[in-house]
């Protein structure tokens, strides 16, 4: 499985060098299906960000996300923490649990100032996975994230985009921000039968609005 190279945020134990470069992306395990698997939807060609500024909300303290809900595409999924391996490559949820999303636990938690990152599989040998329909999201739709401290943070989608894996926008996904943002990442584009991976990444950019 091919994975995303992530920059790590400072923690209580260590400060890891910021890479801000993603050369691959989430790996997919669609190979081995008897019939051609359904292909995930691609974002529309133009998904502009809203023109109005986000509301001036005080940042929340750190608290791990536990559940993500995306009503527009029928997602209600448990969130589990994921880290990075020795090479600085972002881990993904277990392949035998394609229904869960992963939160990059060395970064920002949803609701803090900065960009929180959730990753998820797009499919599995059993069929579509948790983030299969990310490409259907449109600006103005909402994402709700429940946290361990019993708060629920609402984000509004700004834009949805697809990137070749060698052009992954690492600074926009993992980089600093002045507001509370959320980034959802999965695979998309063409499925390469030889490598067993999709060629692109779908990224949803959202901002906290409640």
VEXRO-660215 format. One record per residue (C-alpha): x, y, z; residue in three letters. Coordinates in nm, 3 decimals, always signed. Each point is the difference from the previous one (the first is absolute). Example, Ala and Ser with C-alpha at 12.3 -4.5 7.8 and 13.67 -1.06 7.14 Angstrom:
<rs>
+---------+---------+---------+------+
|      xx |      yy |      zz | resn |
+---------+---------+---------+------+
|  +1.230 |  -0.450 |  +0.780 |  Ala |
|  +0.137 |  +0.344 |  -0.066 |  Ser |
+---------+---------+---------+------+
</rs>
This chain:
<rs>
+---------+---------+---------+------+
|      xx |      yy |      zz | resn |
+---------+---------+---------+------+
|  +0.000 |  +0.000 |  +0.000 |  Unk |
|  +0.135 |  +0.341 |  -0.099 |  Unk |
|  -0.041 |  +0.279 |  +0.252 |  Unk |
|  +0.028 |  +0.376 |  +0.048 |  Unk |
|  +0.318 |  +0.164 |  +0.123 |  Unk |
|  -0.101 |  +0.236 |  +0.279 |  Unk |
|  +0.164 |  +0.274 |  +0.195 |  Unk |
|  -0.021 |  -0.053 |  +0.374 |  Unk |
|  -0.110 |  +0.269 |  +0.245 |  Unk |
|  +0.186 |  +0.069 |  +0.328 |  Unk |
|  -0.109 |  -0.232 |  +0.282 |  Unk |
|  +0.083 |  -0.027 |  +0.372 |  Unk |
|  +0.259 |  -0.269 |  -0.081 |  Unk |
|  +0.180 |  +0.130 |  -0.306 |  Unk |
|  +0.010 |  +0.245 |  -0.285 |  Unk |
|  +0.021 |  -0.170 |  -0.338 |  Unk |
|  +0.138 |  +0.177 |  -0.306 |  Unk |
|  -0.273 |  +0.138 |  -0.224 |  Unk |
|  +0.005 |  -0.160 |  -0.346 |  Unk |
|  -0.308 |  +0.160 |  -0.160 |  Unk |
|  +0.024 |  -0.239 |  -0.292 |  Unk |
|  -0.234 |  -0.282 |  -0.098 |  Unk |
|  +0.128 |  -0.209 |  -0.287 |  Unk |
|  -0.246 |  -0.288 |  -0.004 |  Unk |
|  -0.330 |  +0.002 |  +0.181 |  Unk |
|  -0.235 |  -0.250 |  +0.156 |  Unk |
|  +0.035 |  -0.347 |  -0.143 |  Unk |
|  -0.295 |  -0.200 |  -0.125 |  Unk |
|  -0.068 |  -0.371 |  +0.004 |  Unk |
|  -0.254 |  -0.038 |  -0.279 |  Unk |
|  +0.199 |  -0.270 |  -0.178 |  Unk |
|  -0.134 |  -0.352 |  +0.015 |  Unk |
|  -0.366 |  +0.077 |  -0.068 |  Unk |
|  -0.168 |  -0.235 |  -0.249 |  Unk |
|  -0.184 |  +0.285 |  -0.176 |  Unk |
|  +0.112 |  +0.352 |  -0.077 |  Unk |
|  -0.049 |  +0.199 |  +0.323 |  Unk |
|  -0.204 |  +0.322 |  -0.001 |  Unk |
|  +0.217 |  +0.306 |  -0.049 |  Unk |
|  -0.017 |  +0.281 |  +0.257 |  Unk |
|  -0.154 |  +0.328 |  -0.118 |  Unk |
|  +0.229 |  +0.282 |  -0.105 |  Unk |
|  -0.050 |  +0.354 |  +0.130 |  Unk |
|  -0.158 |  +0.249 |  -0.236 |  Unk |
|  +0.243 |  +0.201 |  -0.211 |  Unk |
|  -0.080 |  +0.323 |  +0.186 |  Unk |
|  -0.073 |  +0.001 |  +0.374 |  Unk |
|  +0.074 |  +0.357 |  +0.114 |  Unk |
|  +0.035 |  +0.097 |  +0.361 |  Unk |
|  -0.278 |  +0.212 |  +0.153 |  Unk |
|  +0.056 |  +0.374 |  -0.006 |  Unk |
|  -0.117 |  +0.075 |  +0.356 |  Unk |
|  +0.263 |  -0.025 |  +0.277 |  Unk |
|  -0.037 |  -0.273 |  +0.264 |  Unk |
|  -0.158 |  +0.100 |  +0.332 |  Unk |
|  +0.235 |  +0.122 |  +0.272 |  Unk |
|  -0.007 |  -0.303 |  +0.229 |  Unk |
|  +0.235 |  -0.051 |  +0.295 |  Unk |
|  +0.226 |  -0.303 |  -0.049 |  Unk |
|  -0.077 |  -0.314 |  +0.196 |  Unk |
|  +0.252 |  -0.183 |  +0.216 |  Unk |
|  +0.157 |  -0.319 |  -0.131 |  Unk |
|  -0.228 |  -0.305 |  +0.008 |  Unk |
|  +0.013 |  -0.313 |  -0.213 |  Unk |
|  -0.278 |  -0.048 |  -0.259 |  Unk |
|  -0.215 |  -0.308 |  +0.047 |  Unk |
|  -0.265 |  +0.018 |  -0.275 |  Unk |
|  -0.039 |  +0.175 |  -0.334 |  Unk |
|  -0.337 |  +0.059 |  -0.165 |  Unk |
|  -0.048 |  +0.127 |  -0.356 |  Unk |
|  -0.377 |  +0.010 |  -0.062 |  Unk |
|  +0.021 |  +0.086 |  -0.371 |  Unk |
|  +0.170 |  -0.331 |  -0.083 |  Unk |
|  -0.137 |  -0.216 |  +0.281 |  Unk |
|  +0.322 |  -0.038 |  +0.200 |  Unk |
|  -0.011 |  -0.076 |  +0.371 |  Unk |
|  +0.334 |  -0.148 |  +0.097 |  Unk |
|  +0.215 |  -0.070 |  +0.301 |  Unk |
|  +0.330 |  +0.189 |  +0.004 |  Unk |
|  +0.317 |  -0.172 |  +0.118 |  Unk |
|  +0.341 |  +0.163 |  +0.058 |  Unk |
|  +0.279 |  -0.065 |  -0.251 |  Unk |
|  +0.363 |  +0.108 |  +0.006 |  Unk |
|  +0.304 |  -0.022 |  -0.223 |  Unk |
|  +0.254 |  -0.274 |  -0.055 |  Unk |
|  +0.378 |  +0.032 |  +0.034 |  Unk |
|  +0.022 |  +0.151 |  -0.349 |  Unk |
|  -0.251 |  +0.273 |  +0.082 |  Unk |
|  -0.275 |  -0.162 |  -0.207 |  Unk |
|  -0.354 |  +0.048 |  +0.124 |  Unk |
|  -0.166 |  -0.317 |  +0.122 |  Unk |
|  -0.355 |  -0.086 |  -0.106 |  Unk |
|  -0.281 |  -0.190 |  +0.173 |  Unk |
|  +0.030 |  -0.380 |  -0.004 |  Unk |
|  -0.092 |  -0.154 |  -0.335 |  Unk |
|  -0.242 |  -0.234 |  +0.176 |  Unk |
|  -0.194 |  +0.304 |  +0.130 |  Unk |
|  -0.081 |  +0.199 |  -0.314 |  Unk |
|  -0.301 |  +0.156 |  +0.171 |  Unk |
|  +0.207 |  +0.215 |  +0.240 |  Unk |
|  +0.187 |  +0.327 |  -0.053 |  Unk |
|  +0.344 |  +0.080 |  +0.136 |  Unk |
|  +0.101 |  +0.322 |  +0.178 |  Unk |
|  +0.362 |  +0.118 |  -0.028 |  Unk |
|  +0.064 |  +0.007 |  +0.374 |  Unk |
|  +0.330 |  +0.192 |  -0.017 |  Unk |
|  -0.177 |  +0.293 |  -0.160 |  Unk |
|  -0.292 |  +0.221 |  +0.095 |  Unk |
|  -0.321 |  -0.132 |  +0.152 |  Unk |
|  -0.326 |  +0.121 |  -0.161 |  Unk |
|  -0.098 |  +0.336 |  +0.146 |  Unk |
|  +0.349 |  +0.119 |  +0.088 |  Unk |
|  +0.160 |  +0.276 |  -0.206 |  Unk |
|  +0.164 |  -0.171 |  -0.295 |  Unk |
|  -0.084 |  -0.281 |  -0.240 |  Unk |
|  -0.120 |  -0.331 |  +0.141 |  Unk |
|  +0.050 |  -0.292 |  -0.240 |  Unk |
|  -0.225 |  -0.304 |  -0.039 |  Unk |
|  +0.091 |  -0.276 |  -0.245 |  Unk |
|  -0.198 |  -0.301 |  -0.118 |  Unk |
|  -0.011 |  -0.277 |  -0.255 |  Unk |
|  -0.205 |  +0.051 |  -0.314 |  Unk |
|  -0.063 |  -0.371 |  -0.056 |  Unk |
|  +0.101 |  -0.350 |  +0.103 |  Unk |
|  -0.035 |  -0.354 |  -0.138 |  Unk |
|  -0.354 |  +0.005 |  +0.144 |  Unk |
|  -0.104 |  +0.317 |  -0.189 |  Unk |
|  -0.027 |  +0.374 |  +0.075 |  Unk |
|  +0.160 |  +0.119 |  +0.325 |  Unk |
|  -0.055 |  +0.293 |  +0.236 |  Unk |
|  +0.114 |  +0.282 |  -0.233 |  Unk |
|  -0.118 |  -0.144 |  -0.331 |  Unk |
|  -0.234 |  +0.293 |  -0.068 |  Unk |
|  +0.224 |  +0.290 |  +0.108 |  Unk |
|  +0.008 |  +0.119 |  -0.360 |  Unk |
|  -0.374 |  +0.068 |  +0.016 |  Unk |
|  +0.034 |  +0.263 |  +0.271 |  Unk |
|  -0.068 |  +0.360 |  -0.099 |  Unk |
|  +0.079 |  +0.338 |  +0.158 |  Unk |
|  -0.248 |  +0.092 |  +0.273 |  Unk |
|  -0.065 |  -0.356 |  +0.116 |  Unk |
|  +0.082 |  -0.088 |  +0.359 |  Unk |
|  +0.227 |  -0.241 |  +0.184 |  Unk |
|  -0.050 |  -0.065 |  +0.372 |  Unk |
|  +0.270 |  -0.142 |  +0.222 |  Unk |
|  -0.071 |  -0.126 |  +0.350 |  Unk |
|  +0.290 |  +0.021 |  +0.245 |  Unk |
|  +0.102 |  -0.187 |  +0.314 |  Unk |
|  -0.089 |  +0.302 |  +0.215 |  Unk |
|  -0.367 |  -0.034 |  -0.109 |  Unk |
|  +0.010 |  +0.305 |  -0.230 |  Unk |
|  -0.112 |  -0.016 |  -0.363 |  Unk |
|  +0.173 |  +0.224 |  -0.254 |  Unk |
|  -0.171 |  +0.099 |  -0.325 |  Unk |
|  +0.206 |  +0.073 |  -0.311 |  Unk |
|  -0.124 |  +0.133 |  -0.332 |  Unk |
|  +0.156 |  -0.120 |  -0.325 |  Unk |
|  +0.195 |  +0.273 |  -0.183 |  Unk |
|  +0.113 |  -0.203 |  -0.298 |  Unk |
|  +0.071 |  -0.351 |  -0.124 |  Unk |
|  +0.293 |  -0.076 |  -0.228 |  Unk |
|  +0.189 |  -0.289 |  -0.156 |  Unk |
|  +0.380 |  -0.011 |  -0.025 |  Unk |
|  +0.248 |  -0.235 |  -0.160 |  Unk |
|  +0.183 |  -0.174 |  +0.283 |  Unk |
|  +0.332 |  +0.152 |  -0.100 |  Unk |
|  -0.159 |  +0.347 |  +0.030 |  Unk |
|  -0.172 |  -0.044 |  +0.335 |  Unk |
|  -0.046 |  +0.346 |  +0.165 |  Unk |
|  +0.176 |  -0.081 |  +0.324 |  Unk |
|  +0.029 |  +0.359 |  +0.120 |  Unk |
|  -0.375 |  +0.059 |  -0.046 |  Unk |
|  -0.087 |  -0.323 |  +0.178 |  Unk |
|  +0.253 |  -0.013 |  +0.285 |  Unk |
|  +0.122 |  +0.360 |  +0.007 |  Unk |
|  -0.086 |  +0.268 |  +0.255 |  Unk |
|  -0.326 |  +0.196 |  -0.009 |  Unk |
|  -0.156 |  +0.288 |  +0.190 |  Unk |
|  -0.344 |  -0.164 |  +0.034 |  Unk |
|  -0.126 |  -0.346 |  +0.090 |  Unk |
|  +0.002 |  -0.205 |  -0.318 |  Unk |
|  -0.065 |  -0.360 |  -0.095 |  Unk |
|  +0.153 |  -0.204 |  -0.282 |  Unk |
|  -0.146 |  -0.331 |  -0.116 |  Unk |
|  +0.224 |  -0.211 |  -0.224 |  Unk |
|  -0.054 |  -0.318 |  -0.201 |  Unk |
|  +0.097 |  -0.148 |  -0.336 |  Unk |
|  -0.160 |  +0.061 |  -0.337 |  Unk |
|  +0.060 |  +0.031 |  -0.370 |  Unk |
|  +0.101 |  -0.295 |  -0.216 |  Unk |
|  +0.063 |  -0.338 |  +0.160 |  Unk |
|  +0.337 |  -0.146 |  -0.101 |  Unk |
|  -0.046 |  -0.375 |  -0.016 |  Unk |
|  +0.374 |  -0.068 |  +0.003 |  Unk |
|  +0.080 |  +0.197 |  +0.315 |  Unk |
|  -0.334 |  -0.062 |  +0.174 |  Unk |
|  -0.041 |  +0.374 |  +0.068 |  Unk |
|  -0.197 |  +0.293 |  -0.126 |  Unk |
|  +0.201 |  +0.270 |  -0.174 |  Unk |
|  -0.142 |  +0.303 |  +0.184 |  Unk |
|  -0.114 |  +0.132 |  +0.335 |  Unk |
|  -0.334 |  +0.168 |  +0.071 |  Unk |
|  +0.027 |  +0.274 |  +0.264 |  Unk |
|  -0.288 |  +0.179 |  +0.172 |  Unk |
|  +0.081 |  +0.340 |  +0.149 |  Unk |
|  -0.237 |  +0.121 |  +0.274 |  Unk |
|  -0.015 |  +0.275 |  +0.263 |  Unk |
|  -0.158 |  -0.004 |  +0.345 |  Unk |
|  -0.332 |  +0.187 |  +0.002 |  Unk |
|  -0.165 |  -0.113 |  +0.325 |  Unk |
+---------+---------+---------+------+
</rs>
